[in-house]
Amino acid sequence: MLLRNAKENGVDDLQLMEGSEAMEMEPELRCLKALLSPSTGIIDSHSLMLSLLADAENLGTTISYNTSVISGHVGSNGLELHVCESKELQNYHVGSHVNAQLVLLPKLVINSAGLSAVLLAKQFHGLDQEFVPTPHYARGCYFTLSQTKSPFSRLIYPLPEDGGIGVHVTLDLNGLVRFGPDVEWISDGGKDHVSCFLNKFDYSVNPNRCSVFYPVVRKYFPNLKDGSLEPGYSGIRPKLSGPGQPPSDFVIQGWDVHGVPGLVNLFGIESPGLTSSLAIAEHIVSKYL
Ligand SMILES: Cc1cc2nc3c(=O)[nH]c(=O)nc-3n(C[C@H](O)[C@H](O)[C@H](O)COP(=O)(O)OP(=O)(O)OC[C@H]3O[C@@H](n4cnc5c(N)ncnc54)[C@H](O)[C@@H]3O)c2cc1C
Protein backbone atom coordinates (compact mmCIF):
# COMPACT_ATOMS: atom_id res chain seq x y z
CA MET A 1 0.00 0.00 0.00
CA LEU A 2 2.85 2.39 0.84
CA LEU A 3 4.47 1.62 -2.52
CA ARG A 4 1.19 2.18 -4.36
CA ASN A 5 0.55 5.40 -2.49
CA ALA A 6 4.02 6.65 -3.39
CA LYS A 7 3.53 5.81 -7.10
CA GLU A 8 0.14 7.52 -7.17
CA ASN A 9 1.82 10.63 -5.76
CA GLY A 10 4.60 10.69 -8.34
CA VAL A 11 7.33 9.11 -6.19
CA ASP A 12 8.63 6.49 -8.59
CA ASP A 13 12.08 5.72 -7.19
CA LEU A 14 11.11 3.55 -4.18
CA GLN A 15 12.79 0.15 -4.17
CA LEU A 16 11.23 -2.83 -2.40
CA MET A 17 14.01 -4.96 -0.92
CA GLU A 18 14.50 -8.04 1.19
CA GLY A 19 15.39 -7.52 4.85
CA SER A 20 18.86 -9.00 4.22
CA GLU A 21 19.67 -6.31 1.63
CA ALA A 22 18.45 -3.55 3.94
CA MET A 23 20.40 -4.95 6.89
CA GLU A 24 23.53 -5.03 4.75
CA MET A 25 23.10 -1.30 4.14
CA GLU A 26 22.20 -0.60 7.80
CA PRO A 27 23.81 -3.28 10.00
CA GLU A 28 21.99 -2.20 13.20
CA LEU A 29 18.59 -2.57 11.55
CA ARG A 30 16.35 -5.63 11.92
CA CYS A 31 13.55 -6.07 9.38
CA LEU A 32 11.93 -8.61 7.08
CA LYS A 33 11.37 -6.32 4.09
CA ALA A 34 12.13 -2.66 3.42
CA LEU A 35 11.39 0.16 1.02
CA LEU A 36 14.44 2.22 0.09
CA SER A 37 13.78 5.83 -0.83
CA PRO A 38 16.99 7.09 -2.52
CA SER A 39 15.65 10.64 -2.92
CA THR A 40 14.80 11.16 0.78
CA GLY A 41 16.97 13.73 2.50
CA ILE A 42 17.12 16.12 5.44
CA ILE A 43 17.23 19.89 5.36
CA ASP A 44 17.93 22.73 7.75
CA SER A 45 14.34 23.98 8.24
CA HIS A 46 15.42 27.32 9.74
CA SER A 47 17.58 28.10 6.71
CA LEU A 48 14.68 27.15 4.44
CA MET A 49 12.41 29.59 6.32
CA LEU A 50 15.03 32.34 6.08
CA SER A 51 15.46 31.84 2.36
CA LEU A 52 11.68 31.81 1.77
CA LEU A 53 11.46 35.01 3.83
CA ALA A 54 14.22 36.62 1.76
CA ASP A 55 12.47 35.62 -1.50
CA ALA A 56 9.15 36.99 -0.23
CA GLU A 57 10.71 40.31 0.86
CA ASN A 58 12.55 40.64 -2.44
CA LEU A 59 9.19 40.31 -4.16
CA GLY A 60 7.77 43.17 -2.04
CA THR A 61 5.99 41.23 0.71
CA THR A 62 5.33 43.00 4.00
CA ILE A 63 5.06 40.73 7.03
CA SER A 64 3.08 41.91 10.02
CA TYR A 65 4.63 40.22 13.05
CA ASN A 66 2.97 40.06 16.48
CA THR A 67 -0.42 40.46 14.87
CA SER A 68 -3.37 38.13 15.38
CA VAL A 69 -6.41 37.43 13.29
CA ILE A 70 -9.18 37.05 15.83
CA SER A 71 -12.24 36.57 13.64
CA GLY A 72 -13.76 37.30 10.27
CA HIS A 73 -17.00 38.17 8.62
CA VAL A 74 -18.20 37.18 5.19
CA GLY A 75 -19.34 40.35 3.42
CA SER A 76 -20.64 40.83 -0.09
CA ASN A 77 -17.08 40.86 -1.53
CA GLY A 78 -15.60 38.04 0.48
CA LEU A 79 -14.02 37.78 3.88
CA GLU A 80 -13.29 40.73 6.22
CA LEU A 81 -10.50 39.93 8.66
CA HIS A 82 -10.59 41.29 12.21
CA VAL A 83 -7.09 41.83 13.51
CA CYS A 84 -5.39 42.97 16.72
CA GLU A 85 -1.90 43.26 18.11
CA SER A 86 -0.92 39.99 19.74
CA LYS A 87 -0.03 41.79 23.00
CA GLU A 88 -3.78 42.52 23.39
CA LEU A 89 -4.22 38.79 23.98
CA GLN A 90 -1.76 38.61 26.87
CA ASN A 91 -4.43 38.64 29.58
CA TYR A 92 -6.85 36.57 27.57
CA HIS A 93 -8.83 33.84 29.31
CA VAL A 94 -11.29 31.47 27.69
CA GLY A 95 -14.54 33.25 26.88
CA SER A 96 -13.25 36.84 27.21
CA HIS A 97 -13.97 39.28 24.40
CA VAL A 98 -11.18 40.67 22.23
CA ASN A 99 -11.71 43.90 20.28
CA ALA A 100 -10.49 44.18 16.73
CA GLN A 101 -8.10 47.11 16.17
CA LEU A 102 -8.12 46.77 12.41
CA VAL A 103 -10.46 45.37 9.78
CA LEU A 104 -8.80 44.18 6.57
CA LEU A 105 -10.63 43.66 3.28
CA PRO A 106 -8.25 41.30 1.49
CA LYS A 107 -8.81 39.93 -1.99
CA LEU A 108 -7.29 36.61 -0.94
CA VAL A 109 -6.99 34.99 2.49
CA ILE A 110 -5.06 31.76 2.94
CA ASN A 111 -5.93 30.43 6.36
CA SER A 112 -2.68 28.60 7.07
CA ALA A 113 -2.90 29.01 10.85
CA GLY A 114 -1.63 25.51 11.54
CA LEU A 115 -2.92 24.26 14.90
CA SER A 116 -5.48 27.12 14.98
CA ALA A 117 -6.69 26.89 11.38
CA VAL A 118 -9.89 24.97 12.13
CA LEU A 119 -10.81 26.97 15.23
CA LEU A 120 -10.08 30.22 13.41
CA ALA A 121 -12.37 29.17 10.55
CA LYS A 122 -15.07 28.61 13.16
CA GLN A 123 -14.77 32.36 13.92
CA PHE A 124 -15.43 33.32 10.29
CA HIS A 125 -19.04 34.39 10.57
CA GLY A 126 -20.94 33.60 7.42
CA LEU A 127 -18.71 30.67 6.43
CA ASP A 128 -20.98 27.63 6.32
CA GLN A 129 -19.72 25.61 9.30
CA GLU A 130 -20.65 22.42 7.51
CA PHE A 131 -17.27 22.83 5.73
CA VAL A 132 -15.25 23.27 8.91
CA PRO A 133 -14.05 19.90 10.23
CA THR A 134 -13.74 18.82 13.86
CA PRO A 135 -10.18 19.39 15.09
CA HIS A 136 -8.22 16.71 16.92
CA TYR A 137 -4.83 17.16 18.53
CA ALA A 138 -2.12 14.61 19.16
CA ARG A 139 1.13 15.30 20.98
CA GLY A 140 4.25 13.57 19.69
CA CYS A 141 7.33 13.20 21.91
CA TYR A 142 10.89 12.65 20.79
CA PHE A 143 13.65 10.95 22.75
CA THR A 144 17.29 11.60 21.92
CA LEU A 145 19.89 8.87 21.72
CA SER A 146 22.68 9.71 24.16
CA GLN A 147 25.43 7.82 22.32
CA THR A 148 27.36 10.15 20.05
CA LYS A 149 27.91 7.87 17.06
CA SER A 150 24.74 7.33 15.07
CA PRO A 151 23.86 3.64 14.58
CA PHE A 152 22.16 4.53 11.28
CA SER A 153 23.16 6.54 8.24
CA ARG A 154 19.62 6.86 6.91
CA LEU A 155 16.21 7.78 8.28
CA ILE A 156 14.46 4.56 9.33
CA TYR A 157 10.67 4.38 9.39
CA PRO A 158 8.69 1.45 10.80
CA LEU A 159 5.18 0.80 9.49
CA PRO A 160 2.70 3.61 10.29
CA GLU A 161 0.62 3.29 13.48
CA ASP A 162 -2.79 4.59 14.50
CA GLY A 163 -2.57 8.41 14.48
CA GLY A 164 1.04 8.70 13.34
CA ILE A 165 3.77 7.67 10.96
CA GLY A 166 5.46 5.49 13.60
CA VAL A 167 8.31 6.06 16.06
CA HIS A 168 11.10 6.45 13.55
CA VAL A 169 14.77 7.36 13.47
CA THR A 170 15.41 11.03 12.75
CA LEU A 171 18.91 12.31 12.01
CA ASP A 172 19.64 16.01 12.03
CA LEU A 173 22.39 17.90 10.25
CA ASN A 174 24.56 17.75 13.40
CA GLY A 175 24.34 13.96 13.40
CA LEU A 176 22.07 13.85 16.46
CA VAL A 177 19.73 10.84 16.52
CA ARG A 178 16.16 11.11 17.79
CA PHE A 179 13.35 8.58 18.01
CA GLY A 180 9.79 9.71 17.69
CA PRO A 181 7.18 10.93 17.57
CA ASP A 182 4.77 8.76 19.54
CA VAL A 183 1.05 9.52 19.59
CA GLU A 184 -0.72 10.93 22.64
CA TRP A 185 -4.23 12.18 21.97
CA ILE A 186 -5.01 15.45 23.75
CA SER A 187 -8.62 15.87 24.73
CA ASP A 188 -8.62 19.54 25.77
CA GLY A 189 -6.08 20.84 23.23
CA GLY A 190 -8.23 23.36 21.45
CA LYS A 191 -10.13 25.09 24.22
CA ASP A 192 -10.79 27.94 21.83
CA HIS A 193 -9.06 29.58 18.90
CA VAL A 194 -7.19 32.22 20.93
CA SER A 195 -5.82 29.68 23.45
CA CYS A 196 -4.83 27.59 20.49
CA PHE A 197 -3.15 30.53 18.74
CA LEU A 198 -1.36 31.40 21.99
CA ASN A 199 -0.16 27.80 21.90
CA LYS A 200 -1.33 26.93 25.40
CA PHE A 201 -0.51 23.29 24.87
CA ASP A 202 1.61 21.26 27.23
CA TYR A 203 4.89 20.59 25.41
CA SER A 204 6.67 18.91 28.32
CA VAL A 205 8.13 15.45 27.69
CA ASN A 206 7.45 13.06 30.54
CA PRO A 207 10.72 11.11 31.02
CA ASN A 208 8.65 8.02 31.97
CA ARG A 209 7.35 7.79 28.41
CA CYS A 210 10.71 6.26 27.48
CA SER A 211 9.33 2.96 28.81
CA VAL A 212 7.01 3.00 25.77
CA PHE A 213 9.86 3.92 23.41
CA TYR A 214 12.33 1.15 24.30
CA PRO A 215 10.17 -1.81 23.19
CA VAL A 216 8.89 0.01 20.10
CA VAL A 217 12.35 1.04 18.90
CA ARG A 218 13.90 -2.36 19.75
CA LYS A 219 11.57 -3.97 17.21
CA TYR A 220 13.86 -2.59 14.50
CA PHE A 221 16.94 -1.61 16.57
CA PRO A 222 17.42 -4.48 19.07
CA ASN A 223 20.83 -3.19 20.23
CA LEU A 224 19.29 -0.10 21.82
CA LYS A 225 20.90 -0.01 25.26
CA ASP A 226 19.01 0.51 28.51
CA GLY A 227 19.37 4.10 29.73
CA SER A 228 20.41 5.48 26.34
CA LEU A 229 17.23 7.50 25.66
CA GLU A 230 16.90 11.06 26.99
CA PRO A 231 13.80 13.26 26.78
CA GLY A 232 13.99 15.48 23.68
CA TYR A 233 11.10 17.70 22.74
CA SER A 234 7.48 17.39 21.70
CA GLY A 235 5.20 18.80 19.04
CA ILE A 236 1.44 18.91 18.55
CA ARG A 237 -0.23 17.62 15.39
CA PRO A 238 -3.32 19.37 14.01
CA LYS A 239 -5.33 16.31 13.01
CA LEU A 240 -8.60 15.84 11.19
CA SER A 241 -9.16 12.26 12.29
CA GLY A 242 -9.41 11.08 15.86
CA PRO A 243 -8.32 7.94 17.70
CA GLY A 244 -9.10 4.76 15.78
CA GLN A 245 -10.27 6.62 12.67
CA PRO A 246 -8.53 6.14 9.31
CA PRO A 247 -5.87 8.78 8.58
CA SER A 248 -7.06 11.85 6.74
CA ASP A 249 -5.27 13.76 4.02
CA PHE A 250 -4.54 17.50 3.99
CA VAL A 251 -7.62 19.59 3.21
CA ILE A 252 -7.08 22.52 0.83
CA GLN A 253 -10.45 24.12 0.62
CA GLY A 254 -11.33 27.07 -1.60
CA TRP A 255 -14.46 28.82 -2.76
CA ASP A 256 -15.30 25.98 -5.16
CA VAL A 257 -16.10 24.05 -1.95
CA HIS A 258 -17.36 26.57 0.64
CA GLY A 259 -18.50 29.41 -1.63
CA VAL A 260 -16.70 32.32 0.10
CA PRO A 261 -14.78 34.24 -2.59
CA GLY A 262 -11.07 34.70 -1.85
CA LEU A 263 -10.84 32.28 1.12
CA VAL A 264 -8.61 29.22 1.05
CA ASN A 265 -8.55 27.11 4.22
CA LEU A 266 -5.66 24.73 4.92
CA PHE A 267 -6.75 22.13 7.45
CA GLY A 268 -4.83 19.20 8.95
CA ILE A 269 -1.42 20.23 7.64
CA GLU A 270 0.56 17.92 9.89
CA SER A 271 3.77 16.13 8.88
CA PRO A 272 4.86 16.07 6.06
CA GLY A 273 3.46 19.59 5.78
CA LEU A 274 6.91 21.16 5.63
CA THR A 275 8.11 18.81 2.90
CA SER A 276 4.88 19.45 1.03
CA SER A 277 4.79 23.22 1.58
CA LEU A 278 6.06 24.29 -1.83
CA ALA A 279 3.77 21.77 -3.57
CA ILE A 280 0.81 23.04 -1.53
CA ALA A 281 1.67 26.61 -2.52
CA GLU A 282 1.94 25.64 -6.20
CA HIS A 283 -1.39 23.83 -5.99
CA ILE A 284 -3.10 26.90 -4.51
CA VAL A 285 -1.56 29.20 -7.12
CA SER A 286 -2.58 26.96 -10.01
CA LYS A 287 -6.10 26.34 -8.74
CA TYR A 288 -7.09 29.63 -7.16
CA LEU A 289 -4.99 32.50 -8.54
C1 LIG B 1 7.92 18.08 16.16
C2 LIG B 1 7.50 18.20 14.72
C3 LIG B 1 8.30 17.63 13.71
C4 LIG B 1 7.92 17.75 12.37
N1 LIG B 1 8.73 17.20 11.41
C5 LIG B 1 8.39 17.34 10.12
C6 LIG B 1 9.23 16.80 9.09
O1 LIG B 1 10.27 16.18 9.37
N2 LIG B 1 8.86 16.97 7.81
C7 LIG B 1 7.72 17.63 7.47
O2 LIG B 1 7.44 17.76 6.29
N3 LIG B 1 6.90 18.15 8.41
C8 LIG B 1 7.21 18.02 9.72
N4 LIG B 1 6.38 18.52 10.69
C9 LIG B 1 5.11 19.14 10.29
C10 LIG B 1 5.31 20.58 9.86
O3 LIG B 1 6.03 21.29 10.86
C11 LIG B 1 3.92 21.20 9.65
O4 LIG B 1 3.20 20.40 8.75
C12 LIG B 1 4.05 22.62 9.10
O5 LIG B 1 4.76 23.44 10.00
C13 LIG B 1 2.66 23.20 8.88
O6 LIG B 1 2.84 24.49 8.37
P1 LIG B 1 1.69 25.57 8.48
O7 LIG B 1 2.25 26.81 7.87
O8 LIG B 1 0.42 25.01 7.94
O9 LIG B 1 1.44 25.78 10.04
P2 LIG B 1 2.44 26.30 11.15
O10 LIG B 1 3.85 25.97 10.82
O11 LIG B 1 1.87 25.80 12.43
O12 LIG B 1 2.30 27.87 11.07
C14 LIG B 1 1.09 28.51 11.42
C15 LIG B 1 1.42 29.95 11.74
O13 LIG B 1 0.21 30.67 11.86
C16 LIG B 1 0.29 31.50 12.99
N5 LIG B 1 -1.09 31.73 13.48
C17 LIG B 1 -1.92 30.82 14.03
N6 LIG B 1 -3.10 31.40 14.34
C18 LIG B 1 -2.98 32.70 13.98
C19 LIG B 1 -3.87 33.82 14.07
N7 LIG B 1 -5.09 33.71 14.57
N8 LIG B 1 -3.41 35.02 13.64
C20 LIG B 1 -2.15 35.16 13.12
N9 LIG B 1 -1.28 34.13 12.99
C21 LIG B 1 -1.71 32.93 13.42
C22 LIG B 1 1.12 30.70 14.00
O14 LIG B 1 1.67 31.57 14.98
C23 LIG B 1 2.17 30.11 13.08
O15 LIG B 1 3.24 30.98 12.89
C24 LIG B 1 6.73 18.42 12.03
C25 LIG B 1 5.93 18.98 13.04
C26 LIG B 1 6.31 18.87 14.36
C27 LIG B 1 5.43 19.49 15.42
The ligand as an SDF file (V2000), in Angstrom:
LIG
                    3D

 53 58  0  0  0  0  0  0  0  0999 V2000
    7.9250   18.0800   16.1590 C   0  0  0  0  0  0  0  0  0  0  0  0
    7.5050   18.1980   14.7180 C   0  0  0  0  0  0  0  0  0  0  0  0
    8.3000   17.6310   13.7140 C   0  0  0  0  0  0  0  0  0  0  0  0
    7.9170   17.7470   12.3730 C   0  0  0  0  0  0  0  0  0  0  0  0
    8.7340   17.1960   11.4090 N   0  0  0  0  0  0  0  0  0  0  0  0
    8.3930   17.3440   10.1230 C   0  0  0  0  0  0  0  0  0  0  0  0
    9.2330   16.7990    9.0950 C   0  0  0  0  0  0  0  0  0  0  0  0
   10.2690   16.1790    9.3680 O   0  0  0  0  0  0  0  0  0  0  0  0
    8.8610   16.9740    7.8060 N   0  0  0  0  0  0  0  0  0  0  0  0
    7.7230   17.6280    7.4740 C   0  0  0  0  0  0  0  0  0  0  0  0
    7.4380   17.7580    6.2900 O   0  0  0  0  0  0  0  0  0  0  0  0
    6.9020   18.1500    8.4080 N   0  0  0  0  0  0  0  0  0  0  0  0
    7.2130   18.0250    9.7250 C   0  0  0  0  0  0  0  0  0  0  0  0
    6.3840   18.5160   10.6880 N   0  0  0  0  0  0  0  0  0  0  0  0
    5.1140   19.1410   10.2850 C   0  0  0  0  0  0  0  0  0  0  0  0
    5.3130   20.5780    9.8560 C   0  0  0  0  0  0  0  0  0  0  0  0
    6.0320   21.2860   10.8550 O   0  0  0  0  0  0  0  0  0  0  0  0
    3.9230   21.2030    9.6540 C   0  0  0  0  0  0  0  0  0  0  0  0
    3.2020   20.4030    8.7480 O   0  0  0  0  0  0  0  0  0  0  0  0
    4.0460   22.6170    9.1040 C   0  0  0  0  0  0  0  0  0  0  0  0
    4.7620   23.4400    9.9980 O   0  0  0  0  0  0  0  0  0  0  0  0
    2.6600   23.2020    8.8840 C   0  0  0  0  0  0  0  0  0  0  0  0
    2.8430   24.4920    8.3660 O   0  0  0  0  0  0  0  0  0  0  0  0
    1.6940   25.5690    8.4760 P   0  0  0  0  0  0  0  0  0  0  0  0
    2.2530   26.8140    7.8710 O   0  0  0  0  0  0  0  0  0  0  0  0
    0.4180   25.0080    7.9430 O   0  0  0  0  0  0  0  0  0  0  0  0
    1.4440   25.7790   10.0370 O   0  0  0  0  0  0  0  0  0  0  0  0
    2.4400   26.3020   11.1540 P   0  0  0  0  0  0  0  0  0  0  0  0
    3.8540   25.9700   10.8250 O   0  0  0  0  0  0  0  0  0  0  0  0
    1.8650   25.8030   12.4330 O   0  0  0  0  0  0  0  0  0  0  0  0
    2.2980   27.8730   11.0700 O   0  0  0  0  0  0  0  0  0  0  0  0
    1.0900   28.5090   11.4240 C   0  0  0  0  0  0  0  0  0  0  0  0
    1.4220   29.9460   11.7410 C   0  0  0  0  0  0  0  0  0  0  0  0
    0.2070   30.6740   11.8590 O   0  0  0  0  0  0  0  0  0  0  0  0
    0.2930   31.5000   12.9940 C   0  0  0  0  0  0  0  0  0  0  0  0
   -1.0930   31.7330   13.4840 N   0  0  0  0  0  0  0  0  0  0  0  0
   -1.9180   30.8250   14.0270 C   0  0  0  0  0  0  0  0  0  0  0  0
   -3.0990   31.4050   14.3420 N   0  0  0  0  0  0  0  0  0  0  0  0
   -2.9830   32.6990   13.9770 C   0  0  0  0  0  0  0  0  0  0  0  0
   -3.8670   33.8250   14.0650 C   0  0  0  0  0  0  0  0  0  0  0  0
   -5.0890   33.7050   14.5680 N   0  0  0  0  0  0  0  0  0  0  0  0
   -3.4060   35.0240   13.6400 N   0  0  0  0  0  0  0  0  0  0  0  0
   -2.1510   35.1600   13.1240 C   0  0  0  0  0  0  0  0  0  0  0  0
   -1.2820   34.1250   12.9950 N   0  0  0  0  0  0  0  0  0  0  0  0
   -1.7050   32.9310   13.4220 C   0  0  0  0  0  0  0  0  0  0  0  0
    1.1210   30.7050   14.0010 C   0  0  0  0  0  0  0  0  0  0  0  0
    1.6740   31.5670   14.9770 O   0  0  0  0  0  0  0  0  0  0  0  0
    2.1650   30.1090   13.0780 C   0  0  0  0  0  0  0  0  0  0  0  0
    3.2380   30.9840   12.8880 O   0  0  0  0  0  0  0  0  0  0  0  0
    6.7270   18.4220   12.0280 C   0  0  0  0  0  0  0  0  0  0  0  0
    5.9280   18.9780   13.0350 C   0  0  0  0  0  0  0  0  0  0  0  0
    6.3050   18.8660   14.3640 C   0  0  0  0  0  0  0  0  0  0  0  0
    5.4300   19.4930   15.4220 C   0  0  0  0  0  0  0  0  0  0  0  0
  1  2  1  0
  2  3  1  0
  2 52  2  0
  3  4  2  0
  4  5  1  0
  4 50  1  0
  5  6  2  0
  6  7  1  0
  6 13  1  0
  7  8  2  0
  7  9  1  0
  9 10  1  0
 10 11  2  0
 10 12  1  0
 12 13  2  0
 13 14  1  0
 14 15  1  0
 14 50  1  0
 15 16  1  0
 16 17  1  0
 16 18  1  0
 18 19  1  0
 18 20  1  0
 20 21  1  0
 20 22  1  0
 22 23  1  0
 23 24  1  0
 24 25  2  0
 24 26  1  0
 24 27  1  0
 27 28  1  0
 28 29  2  0
 28 30  1  0
 28 31  1  0
 31 32  1  0
 32 33  1  0
 33 34  1  0
 33 48  1  0
 34 35  1  0
 35 36  1  0
 35 46  1  0
 36 37  1  0
 36 45  1  0
 37 38  2  0
 38 39  1  0
 39 40  1  0
 39 45  2  0
 40 41  1  0
 40 42  2  0
 42 43  1  0
 43 44  2  0
 44 45  1  0
 46 47  1  0
 46 48  1  0
 48 49  1  0
 50 51  2  0
 51 52  1  0
 52 53  1  0
M  END
$$$$
